[in-house]
Structures are given as C-alpha cells and as structure tokens.
C-alpha cells in the first residue's frame, strides 16, 4: 500500500435423446484423470478433479472467491496504522527499528516488536470477522526480513537488523496466525510486501531508498527465487490447508517494458511450481492490468497466476477533480480487468475519497460512502474472480475511519454480498439455456454438432458451485484457471474434437448464469 497520512456429484438430469447417439461414441473414451493430480499438471498432489464433485477443502480455499481484509501494519510497520511501540522515530520499518536498537538495545527493539505482534493479533475479534463481517481470508503483508525470523537478510539491506528479528520471531507469529485462522475457516494470502531494494519507492517496502531497485538487481532477485520464496512455500504454504496463495510482490512500479519484472515473475513462478504446483501465485499488475493478462497468456501461465490490482480513488489529480457521484458512476468503466483472459483480485481498496472530492460533493457523506463501497464490491464481484481484500483490519489509535474495516462494514455490509452471491441452479432454467443453444444452431448445421458438450459444461459449473458452497457457503472463484482445469479434465474423459467450442460456450454461460448473477 502507498504511504498515507493519518488524515484520515453426478451430473443432474438426463441428456437429450436426440443427442444420445453422438454422445455415446465419446463416452467410449476411457482416459480418466489421476485423482492425485489435475489433468493439466498444475494441480497440487492430492487434488481430486473428478466430475462427481470430489473437491478437497484445500482446493476450495485456494480457488474460492475471497471476501477479505488486509492485516496492514502487523508485520510490515506503517506508523499511520499501528506504530508498534517504536518511539525513536523513522519513516520506515528499517529506520524505526534501527533507531530503537541504537537508542536502547537489540533486546529492547526485539521485545517491542514482539509486544506489537502480540497486541495486534490479540485484538483480532475472530467471531466478529467470521460471523458478522463474513471475512473469508486475510492478506498478510510481510517483508523478506521477517521470513524465517531474519534468516535470509545477510548481504541485504536489513542485514544489520538480523539479530533483532531473530529474537522478535515474527515468522513464528505468522505461523501461529495461520493456524488460528484455520480454526475459523479463514484463508491466508502471504504477501511479500517488502522486497530488497524495493519494488516501488514507497516506505512500505521496508526502507526509504528512493528508487525501485529490486527488479534490476540480480543479487536481490537470486536471493528471493533461490532461497526466500522456496522457504516460504515449504515452511508456511504447502502443509497449511488454509494458505490460499503466495503474493511475490506488492505494487510493482509501472514499467512500459517491464523486462525486470517479467524475469523475476518467471523465475519465482517456476520455483513455486517445482514445490507446490497448485499454489496460486499472485503478481502485481504494475498499474496496467492488460499488460500482465497478455503476458500470462503468452507464457501459458494463466492457470497458475492471479493478478493483483489495487483500486483507490483518492490519489490521482483526475479523481480529485471529480465529485463523489462521478467517481461512483465511473467505477464500472475504470475497473476494467480483462477477466476472460486472466484471474484478478483486488488486493487493496478502501472507501476513502480525497478532501478535494468532498469539497465538490453535495449530499449526505455517509450515504455516499455506502453507495461507493457497495459499487466497489459489485464491480469486483463481476471482474475480480479471486475476490477482494479491504484495506485494512485495525488501527492502534481509533478505527481508521474510511480506511478501517469495522466502521466501513457498518455502512457497507459486505457479508450480505457473500451470503447472497451466485444464483441457484433451477432445472427449468438449465433446460431453457440448452434449448436456446440448440435452437440457435438448428439452421446453422446444428444437427452435425455436439450440443451435449454445451450441457455438460453447464452442469459442470452447477456441480462445482454446489461443491464449493458445501464448505462455509464458499463461492466458486478463479473462473479462468478453474475453467482451464475443468476443460482439460473433460477432454481426458470425453475426448477432444472440433466442437469443444460448445463446451467453452457452455462453461462461460454457466459462470455468467450461476456465479456472476
């Protein structure tokens, strides 16, 4: 996040008789998916992709739609959120911890950090989050210096503070947090918020260097992809059922060419897949979503990666020039994720609008905030297939206003969105959709087509929707990746052919009808 001031089952139904003979020749195909892996090779060992709906709990965690919140200020310190008791000054975590260690001692700095972790986690109201707010996941920002309790900082900017983090043990607190969240069916996205040298120039990268040096510094990239990331996957992600993904960068600086970012992403994704091929990898959109949707498709990585895009409407001069109503009206056009090409998540957003916007706005502020927040989650529900994460959970002083989850959730009850998302599959509606498809193609050579593929896809969506809902009323997510997985598995079961496009149309229609409504 940028630095801010405190101003703040079986297929149901029968097939059509007219298509039975066509279908039967494909039913002779006996290739089945190995229940220990996905047909495309990108499912984590232990996955059951069978069309009977045997979806494991871990797969639901990793692929469901997230109604989430960030734990900003827990590990990566941002004083405007949670000062952590480090009172010796500093604009970044490195500066603050360095000053504390110098003025008192390494032990005292470590103790203050430990006290901060305990205080923050101790204030989490798990029952409220689970039962009232409807939260399904946390995005937890960490710095590379926290990983393994400072184990990997040698020859990196945080090297001088290795002893502090060894004693403060932030990594142990993260693993305890993961375990506790699992007791409430809450997933954890581990977000490497701070990279050595910085992915951007903001202080949330851990230090104030003034430049985004990470992507073009081979020593830093090698350290992350060969040591840090493999450790995180093995130690925190693979065995924990509720770790939903690993974000390998936060808010990468915009780069028209992005050669350094592509190099890092390629190496990091490969390193993760070698260990846990089913773990979702999250990258930053670098403020240009289409650039990364195109890259993922070109590289054949769209089944493995989720693109994180942050949505704020309180920083640019363009947004400051608008009134609240105009910003609300423009959201459906300005949040233009290419959802048919890649999976997206909105990793950060809030209900904050700039003071200049409010100066131009007439009407009740609370009502406009409610409209703004409701419009945000409505837009995300149709474009961000992996859901969203509000910024942020809690503040040490006050409730954070429009940055804080608690006051915001009273104005925009997003638990309602969670509990009412998707449409129930009505058999009459299914038959209508199939009939519409058959009738459309009836005078276009439809008698030679394989319309049963269309219906198979529709019912596959319905079965998956039902299977996800069995776990904590979860909503099917990652529409791109999940569809690619199901498509590959279907070809193994029923065979490929020139009319697989009918399956594709059926899958897309099923998503639109039974997930997006």
C-alpha positions as CSV (number, residue, x, y, z in Angstrom):
1,X,0.0,0.0,0.0
2,X,1.2,3.5,-0.6
3,X,2.2,5.6,2.3
4,X,-0.7,7.7,3.7
5,X,-1.0,10.4,6.3
6,X,-3.2,9.9,9.3
7,X,-5.9,12.2,8.0
8,X,-7.7,10.2,8.0
9,X,-21.6,-35.2,-7.6
10,X,-23.0,-36.6,-10.5
11,X,-24.5,-34.8,-13.5
12,X,-28.1,-34.0,-12.8
13,X,-30.9,-34.6,-15.2
14,X,-30.9,-36.7,-18.4
15,X,-29.3,-35.9,-21.8
16,X,-31.4,-35.1,-24.8
17,X,-32.4,-38.2,-26.6
18,X,-31.7,-36.6,-30.0
19,X,-28.0,-36.3,-29.0
20,X,-27.5,-39.6,-27.2
21,X,-26.0,-41.4,-30.2
22,X,-23.5,-38.6,-30.8
23,X,-22.6,-38.6,-27.2
24,X,-22.1,-42.4,-26.9
25,X,-19.1,-42.5,-29.1
26,X,-17.3,-40.1,-26.9
27,X,-18.3,-41.9,-23.8
28,X,-16.1,-44.8,-25.0
29,X,-13.1,-42.7,-24.3
30,X,-11.7,-44.2,-21.1
31,X,-8.9,-41.8,-20.2
32,X,-9.6,-40.6,-16.7
33,X,-7.8,-38.0,-14.6
34,X,-5.5,-39.4,-12.0
35,X,-7.2,-38.4,-8.7
36,X,-3.9,-37.4,-7.2
37,X,-3.2,-34.6,-9.8
38,X,-5.0,-32.4,-12.2
39,X,-5.1,-33.3,-15.8
40,X,-3.1,-30.2,-16.8
41,X,-0.4,-31.0,-14.3
42,X,-0.9,-27.8,-12.4
43,X,-3.0,-29.2,-9.6
44,X,-1.3,-29.8,-6.2
45,X,-0.8,-33.5,-5.4
46,X,-3.8,-34.8,-3.6
47,X,-6.3,-32.8,-5.7
48,X,-9.4,-34.7,-6.9
49,X,-10.7,-33.1,-10.0
50,X,-13.4,-35.8,-10.7
51,X,-16.6,-34.6,-12.2
52,X,-18.5,-36.1,-9.3
53,X,-17.6,-33.0,-7.4
54,X,-15.0,-34.5,-5.2
55,X,-13.2,-31.3,-4.4
56,X,-10.8,-31.2,-1.5
57,X,-11.0,-28.5,1.2
58,X,-7.6,-27.2,0.3
59,X,-8.7,-26.7,-3.3
60,X,-11.8,-24.7,-2.1
61,X,-9.5,-22.5,-0.1
62,X,-7.2,-21.8,-3.0
63,X,-9.9,-21.3,-5.6
64,X,-12.9,-19.7,-3.9
65,X,-13.9,-16.1,-4.2
66,X,-12.4,-14.1,-1.3
67,X,-14.2,-11.6,0.9
68,X,-11.1,-10.4,2.6
69,X,-9.2,-7.9,4.6
70,X,-5.6,-6.8,4.8
71,X,-3.7,-7.0,8.1
72,X,-1.9,-3.8,7.4
73,X,0.6,-2.7,10.0
74,X,1.0,-6.1,11.6
75,X,4.4,-7.2,10.3
76,X,5.3,-4.5,7.8
77,X,5.2,-1.5,10.0
78,X,3.4,1.6,8.9
79,X,3.2,4.1,11.7
80,X,0.0,5.8,10.5
81,X,-1.7,2.4,11.0
82,X,0.0,0.8,14.0
83,X,3.1,2.4,15.4
84,X,4.2,-0.8,17.2
85,X,5.7,1.0,20.2
86,X,8.8,2.0,18.3
87,X,9.1,5.6,19.6
88,X,12.6,6.6,18.5
89,X,11.5,7.9,15.1
90,X,11.9,6.8,11.5
91,X,9.9,6.9,8.3
92,X,10.2,3.2,7.6
93,X,10.5,0.0,9.5
94,X,14.2,-0.2,8.9
95,X,14.7,3.3,10.2
96,X,12.4,2.8,13.2
97,X,13.9,-0.5,14.3
98,X,17.5,0.7,13.7
99,X,16.8,3.8,15.9
100,X,15.2,1.7,18.6
101,X,18.2,-0.7,18.7
102,X,20.7,2.1,18.8
103,X,19.0,4.2,21.5
104,X,18.1,1.2,23.8
105,X,19.3,-2.2,22.7
106,X,18.8,-5.1,20.3
107,X,16.9,-6.9,23.0
108,X,14.6,-4.0,23.7
109,X,13.9,-3.5,20.0
110,X,13.0,-7.1,19.7
111,X,10.8,-7.0,22.7
112,X,8.9,-4.0,21.4
113,X,8.3,-5.9,18.1
114,X,7.1,-9.0,19.9
115,X,4.8,-6.9,22.1
116,X,3.4,-5.3,19.0
117,X,2.7,-8.7,17.3
118,X,1.0,-10.0,20.4
119,X,-1.0,-6.8,20.8
120,X,-2.2,-6.7,17.2
121,X,-3.1,-10.4,17.0
122,X,-4.6,-10.4,20.5
123,X,-7.1,-7.7,19.4
124,X,-8.4,-9.7,16.4
125,X,-12.1,-10.4,17.0
126,X,-12.3,-13.8,15.3
127,X,-16.0,-14.4,16.0
128,X,-17.0,-11.0,14.6
129,X,-14.9,-11.5,11.5
130,X,-16.3,-14.9,10.8
131,X,-19.9,-14.5,11.8
132,X,-20.7,-10.8,11.4
133,X,-18.3,-9.4,8.8
134,X,-18.2,-12.6,6.8
135,X,-14.5,-12.4,6.1
136,X,-13.1,-15.5,4.4
137,X,-9.4,-14.5,4.0
138,X,-6.6,-12.3,5.3
139,X,-4.0,-10.8,3.1
140,X,-0.9,-10.6,5.3
141,X,1.9,-8.3,4.3
142,X,5.4,-9.4,5.3
143,X,8.9,-8.3,4.5
144,X,11.7,-10.5,3.3
145,X,13.4,-9.6,6.6
146,X,10.6,-11.4,8.6
147,X,11.0,-14.7,6.7
148,X,12.5,-17.4,8.9
149,X,12.9,-14.8,11.6
150,X,15.6,-12.8,9.7
151,X,17.3,-15.9,8.4
152,X,17.8,-14.5,4.9
153,X,18.9,-10.9,5.4
154,X,22.7,-11.5,5.1
155,X,24.1,-9.2,2.4
156,X,20.7,-7.4,2.0
157,X,19.6,-4.0,3.3
158,X,18.1,-5.5,6.5
159,X,21.3,-7.3,7.3
160,X,22.3,-5.1,10.2
161,X,19.0,-6.0,12.0
162,X,19.3,-9.7,11.7
163,X,19.7,-10.3,15.4
164,X,16.6,-8.1,16.2
165,X,14.3,-10.2,14.0
166,X,15.9,-13.5,15.2
167,X,14.8,-12.5,18.7
168,X,11.5,-10.9,17.8
169,X,10.4,-14.1,15.9
170,X,7.8,-12.6,13.5
171,X,7.8,-15.8,11.4
172,X,6.6,-17.8,14.4
173,X,3.8,-15.3,14.9
174,X,2.8,-15.6,11.3
175,X,2.6,-19.4,11.5
176,X,0.5,-19.2,14.7
177,X,-1.8,-16.7,12.9
178,X,-2.2,-19.2,10.0
179,X,-3.2,-22.0,12.4
180,X,-5.6,-19.8,14.3
181,X,-7.3,-18.5,11.1
182,X,-7.8,-22.1,10.0
183,X,-9.9,-22.7,13.1
184,X,-12.4,-20.1,11.7
185,X,-12.2,-21.3,8.1
186,X,-10.3,-18.1,7.2
187,X,-7.7,-18.4,4.5
188,X,-4.3,-16.6,4.5
189,X,-2.6,-15.0,1.5
190,X,1.0,-14.5,2.3
191,X,2.0,-11.2,0.7
192,X,5.7,-10.4,0.2
193,X,5.1,-6.7,0.7
194,X,8.7,-5.7,1.1
195,X,11.5,-6.9,-1.3
196,X,15.2,-6.0,-1.0
197,X,15.8,-2.7,-2.9
198,X,12.1,-2.1,-3.2
199,X,9.5,-3.0,-5.9
200,X,8.5,0.7,-5.7
201,X,9.8,3.8,-3.9
202,X,7.3,3.8,-1.0
203,X,8.4,3.2,2.6
204,X,6.2,0.1,2.9
205,X,9.0,-1.7,1.1
206,X,10.7,-1.5,4.5
207,X,13.2,1.2,3.8
208,X,13.4,4.6,2.3
209,X,15.8,4.2,-0.7
210,X,14.1,6.5,-3.1
211,X,14.3,4.0,-6.0
212,X,12.7,0.7,-7.0
213,X,16.0,-1.2,-7.4
214,X,14.8,-4.8,-6.8
215,X,13.9,-5.9,-10.3
216,X,17.2,-4.8,-11.8
217,X,19.5,-6.1,-9.1
218,X,20.4,-9.7,-9.9
219,X,21.7,-10.4,-6.3
220,X,18.3,-9.5,-4.9
221,X,16.3,-11.5,-7.4
222,X,18.5,-14.5,-7.0
223,X,18.2,-14.4,-3.2
224,X,14.4,-14.3,-3.4
225,X,13.8,-17.0,-6.1
226,X,16.5,-19.4,-4.8
227,X,16.2,-19.1,-1.1
228,X,13.4,-16.9,0.3
229,X,10.5,-18.0,-1.8
230,X,11.2,-21.7,-1.6
231,X,11.5,-21.5,2.1
232,X,8.1,-19.7,2.4
233,X,6.4,-22.3,0.2
234,X,7.8,-25.2,2.1
235,X,7.6,-23.8,5.6
236,X,4.3,-21.9,5.5
237,X,2.2,-22.7,2.5
238,X,2.3,-26.4,1.4
239,X,1.3,-28.1,4.6
240,X,-1.2,-25.4,5.8
241,X,-4.6,-26.2,4.4
242,X,-5.8,-22.6,4.6
243,X,-2.9,-20.8,3.0
244,X,-4.6,-19.7,-0.2
245,X,-1.6,-18.3,-2.1
246,X,1.7,-16.5,-2.2
247,X,2.0,-13.0,-3.4
248,X,5.5,-12.4,-4.7
249,X,5.4,-8.7,-5.0
250,X,3.2,-5.7,-3.9
251,X,2.6,-2.7,-6.0
252,X,5.3,-3.1,-8.6
253,X,6.2,0.3,-10.1
254,X,4.8,0.9,-13.6
255,X,7.2,-0.1,-16.3
256,X,6.2,0.0,-20.0
257,X,8.7,-2.7,-20.9
258,X,8.8,-4.5,-17.5
259,X,11.8,-6.7,-18.5
260,X,13.0,-7.0,-14.9
261,X,9.5,-7.8,-13.6
262,X,8.9,-10.5,-16.2
263,X,12.3,-12.0,-15.4
264,X,11.5,-12.1,-11.6
265,X,8.0,-13.4,-12.1
266,X,9.1,-16.2,-14.4
267,X,11.8,-17.4,-12.0
268,X,9.6,-17.1,-9.0
269,X,6.6,-18.9,-10.6
270,X,8.9,-21.7,-11.7
271,X,10.4,-22.0,-8.2
272,X,7.0,-22.2,-6.6
273,X,5.6,-24.7,-9.1
274,X,8.6,-27.0,-8.5
275,X,7.5,-27.3,-4.9
276,X,3.7,-26.9,-4.9
277,X,2.3,-26.7,-8.4
278,X,-1.3,-26.0,-7.2
279,X,-0.4,-22.9,-5.0
280,X,-1.8,-19.8,-6.6
281,X,0.9,-17.2,-7.3
282,X,-0.1,-13.6,-7.1
283,X,1.7,-10.8,-9.0
284,X,1.2,-7.1,-9.2
285,X,-0.5,-5.5,-12.2
286,X,2.0,-2.6,-12.1
287,X,-0.9,-0.3,-12.6
288,X,-1.6,-1.8,-16.1
289,X,-3.8,-4.9,-15.9
290,X,-3.9,-5.7,-19.6
291,X,-0.1,-5.8,-19.8
292,X,0.0,-8.8,-17.4
293,X,-3.1,-10.6,-18.7
294,X,-1.4,-10.6,-22.1
295,X,1.9,-11.8,-20.7
296,X,0.4,-14.6,-18.7
297,X,-1.5,-15.8,-21.8
298,X,1.7,-15.6,-24.0
299,X,3.7,-17.5,-21.4
300,X,0.9,-20.1,-20.7
301,X,0.7,-19.2,-17.1
302,X,-2.9,-18.1,-16.9
303,X,-3.8,-21.3,-15.0
304,X,-1.2,-20.6,-12.3
305,X,-1.3,-16.9,-11.6
306,X,-3.6,-14.3,-10.1
307,X,-3.1,-10.6,-10.9
308,X,-3.4,-8.2,-8.1
309,X,-4.8,-4.8,-8.9
310,X,-5.3,-2.0,-6.3
311,X,-8.3,0.3,-6.6
312,X,-8.1,3.7,-4.9
313,X,-9.9,6.8,-6.0
314,X,-8.3,9.3,-3.7
315,X,-4.8,10.0,-5.0
316,X,-4.7,11.0,-8.7
317,X,-5.4,14.5,-9.8
318,X,-8.1,13.2,-12.1
319,X,-10.0,11.6,-9.2
320,X,-9.6,14.6,-7.0
321,X,-11.2,16.7,-9.7
322,X,-14.4,14.6,-9.6
323,X,-17.3,14.7,-7.1
324,X,-18.2,11.5,-5.3
325,X,-21.2,10.8,-7.6
326,X,-18.9,10.9,-10.7
327,X,-16.4,8.6,-9.1
328,X,-19.1,6.1,-8.2
329,X,-20.6,6.3,-11.7
330,X,-17.2,5.8,-13.3
331,X,-16.2,2.7,-11.3
332,X,-17.7,0.1,-13.7
333,X,-15.7,1.7,-16.5
334,X,-12.4,2.4,-14.7
335,X,-12.1,-1.0,-13.1
336,X,-11.6,-2.8,-16.4
337,X,-9.9,-6.1,-15.6
338,X,-9.8,-8.4,-18.6
339,X,-11.4,-11.2,-16.7
340,X,-11.8,-13.5,-19.7
341,X,-8.0,-13.6,-20.1
342,X,-6.8,-13.9,-16.5
343,X,-7.8,-14.2,-12.9
344,X,-7.8,-11.0,-10.9
345,X,-8.0,-10.0,-7.3
346,X,-8.4,-6.5,-5.8
347,X,-5.7,-6.8,-3.1
348,X,-6.4,-3.3,-1.7
349,X,-9.2,-0.8,-1.8
350,X,-11.0,1.4,0.7
351,X,-13.9,3.8,1.0
352,X,-11.7,6.9,1.1
353,X,-12.2,9.8,-1.2
354,X,-10.0,12.9,-1.2
355,X,-10.9,16.1,0.6
356,X,-11.0,17.9,-2.8
357,X,-13.6,15.4,-3.9
358,X,-15.8,16.1,-0.9
359,X,-15.5,19.8,-1.4
360,X,-17.1,19.3,-4.8
361,X,-19.8,17.0,-3.5
362,X,-23.2,17.7,-2.1
363,X,-25.3,15.1,-0.3
364,X,-25.0,13.1,2.9
365,X,-21.5,11.8,3.2
366,X,-22.4,8.5,5.0
367,X,-24.9,7.6,2.3
368,X,-22.4,8.4,-0.5
369,X,-19.7,6.3,1.3
370,X,-22.2,3.4,1.4
371,X,-23.0,3.8,-2.3
372,X,-19.3,4.0,-3.1
373,X,-18.4,0.8,-1.1
374,X,-21.4,-1.1,-2.5
375,X,-20.5,-0.1,-6.1
376,X,-16.9,-1.3,-5.5
377,X,-17.8,-4.8,-4.3
378,X,-20.5,-5.0,-7.0
379,X,-17.9,-4.2,-9.7
380,X,-15.3,-6.6,-8.2
381,X,-17.9,-9.4,-8.0
382,X,-18.1,-9.3,-11.8
383,X,-14.5,-8.7,-12.7
384,X,-12.2,-9.9,-9.9
385,X,-12.5,-13.7,-10.0
386,X,-10.4,-14.2,-6.8
387,X,-12.3,-11.6,-4.8
388,X,-11.1,-8.7,-2.8
389,X,-9.3,-7.5,0.3
390,X,-10.2,-4.3,2.1
391,X,-7.5,-2.0,3.5
392,X,-7.3,-2.5,6.5
393,X,-8.3,-4.5,9.5
394,X,-7.5,-2.4,12.5
395,X,-5.6,0.6,13.8
396,X,-3.8,1.2,17.1
397,X,-5.4,4.6,17.6
398,X,-9.1,4.9,16.6
399,X,-10.9,2.8,14.0
400,X,-9.3,4.2,10.8
401,X,-12.5,5.8,9.5
402,X,-13.0,5.0,5.9
403,X,-9.7,3.1,5.8
404,X,-10.9,0.8,8.6
405,X,-12.9,-2.4,8.2
406,X,-15.1,-2.0,11.3
407,X,-16.7,1.4,10.6
408,X,-16.9,0.6,6.9
409,X,-18.6,-2.7,7.4
410,X,-21.5,-1.0,9.3
411,X,-22.1,1.2,6.2
412,X,-21.5,-1.5,3.5
413,X,-22.4,-4.9,5.0
414,X,-20.3,-7.0,2.6
415,X,-21.3,-10.2,4.5
416,X,-24.6,-9.7,2.7
417,X,-22.8,-9.8,-0.6
418,X,-21.1,-13.0,0.4
419,X,-24.3,-14.8,1.6
420,X,-26.4,-13.8,-1.5
421,X,-23.8,-14.2,-4.2
422,X,-24.5,-16.5,-7.2
423,X,-27.8,-17.9,-8.4
424,X,-29.4,-21.2,-7.6
425,X,-29.5,-23.7,-10.4
426,X,-33.0,-24.3,-11.4
427,X,-33.6,-27.3,-13.7
428,X,-36.1,-25.4,-15.8
429,X,-33.5,-22.6,-16.3
430,X,-30.9,-25.2,-17.3
431,X,-33.2,-26.7,-19.9
432,X,-34.1,-23.3,-21.2
433,X,-30.4,-22.5,-21.7
434,X,-29.7,-25.8,-23.5
435,X,-32.8,-25.3,-25.7
436,X,-31.7,-21.8,-26.6
437,X,-28.3,-23.1,-27.7
438,X,-29.8,-26.0,-29.7
439,X,-32.4,-23.7,-31.4
440,X,-29.8,-21.0,-32.2
441,X,-27.7,-23.6,-34.2
442,X,-30.6,-25.5,-35.7
443,X,-30.4,-23.8,-39.1
444,X,-26.6,-23.5,-38.9
445,X,-25.6,-27.1,-39.2
446,X,-26.6,-27.9,-35.6
447,X,-27.6,-31.4,-36.5
448,X,-23.9,-32.2,-37.1
449,X,-22.7,-30.6,-33.9
450,X,-22.3,-31.9,-30.4
451,X,-24.6,-29.9,-28.3
452,X,-24.3,-32.3,-25.4
453,X,-20.9,-30.6,-24.7
454,X,-22.7,-27.4,-24.0
455,X,-24.9,-29.0,-21.5
456,X,-22.0,-31.0,-20.0
457,X,-20.3,-27.7,-19.3
458,X,-23.3,-26.0,-17.8
459,X,-23.8,-28.9,-15.4
460,X,-20.1,-29.0,-14.5
461,X,-20.4,-25.4,-13.4
462,X,-23.5,-26.2,-11.3
463,X,-21.9,-29.2,-9.7
464,X,-18.8,-27.1,-8.8
465,X,-20.9,-24.3,-7.4
466,X,-22.7,-26.7,-5.2
467,X,-19.5,-28.4,-4.1
468,X,-17.9,-25.1,-3.1
469,X,-21.0,-24.0,-1.2
470,X,-20.7,-27.1,1.0
471,X,-17.7,-25.6,2.6
472,X,-18.7,-22.4,4.5
473,X,-21.0,-21.3,1.7
474,X,-18.0,-20.6,-0.5
475,X,-18.4,-19.1,-3.9
476,X,-16.6,-20.5,-6.9
477,X,-13.7,-18.3,-7.9
478,X,-10.7,-18.2,-10.2
479,X,-13.0,-18.6,-13.2
480,X,-10.2,-18.6,-15.7
481,X,-7.9,-21.1,-14.0
482,X,-10.8,-23.3,-12.8
483,X,-12.3,-23.4,-16.3
484,X,-8.9,-24.4,-17.9
485,X,-8.6,-27.2,-15.3
486,X,-12.1,-28.5,-16.0
487,X,-11.7,-28.2,-19.7
488,X,-8.5,-30.3,-19.7
489,X,-10.1,-32.9,-17.4
490,X,-13.2,-33.0,-19.6
491,X,-11.1,-33.7,-22.8
492,X,-9.4,-36.5,-21.0
493,X,-12.8,-38.0,-20.1
494,X,-14.8,-37.4,-23.2
495,X,-12.3,-36.7,-25.9
496,X,-11.3,-33.6,-27.9
497,X,-13.0,-32.6,-31.1
498,X,-13.9,-29.7,-33.4
499,X,-16.9,-28.9,-31.3
500,X,-15.1,-28.3,-28.0
501,X,-16.1,-24.7,-28.6
502,X,-19.6,-25.7,-27.5
503,X,-18.2,-26.8,-24.2
504,X,-16.4,-23.5,-23.9
505,X,-19.6,-21.6,-24.5
506,X,-21.5,-23.7,-22.0
507,X,-18.8,-23.1,-19.4
508,X,-18.9,-19.4,-19.9
509,X,-22.7,-19.3,-19.9
510,X,-22.7,-21.3,-16.7
511,X,-20.4,-18.9,-15.0
512,X,-22.4,-15.9,-16.1
513,X,-25.7,-17.5,-15.0
514,X,-24.8,-19.4,-11.8
515,X,-21.8,-17.5,-10.4
516,X,-21.9,-13.9,-11.6
517,X,-25.6,-13.2,-11.0
